[in-house]
């Protein structure tokens, strides 16, 4: 499995961000190969993360080319380039 973390800053209030995120939940649930997505509040005001768990690099690559992926910055009013980190899950603690 592949773990992807996207850290970004936004001009949206937390209430606005949650509204947008919840509206988009069905779109993310429909993505093939997406095992889980976590919406995470960062330590600094206006900082959030999306933490994604993918079945494979192929499913992540397909998502990255999708229209949904291309709308992330605009939907969440991202104010600077996000910090993207990726890694392969070696093994789960529970599973």
Secondary structure, 3 states (H helix, E strand, C coil): CEEEEEEEEECCCHHHHHHHHHHHHHHHHCCCCEEEEEEEECCCCCEEEEEEEECCHHHHHHHHCCHHHHCHHHHCCECCCCEEEEEECCCCCCC
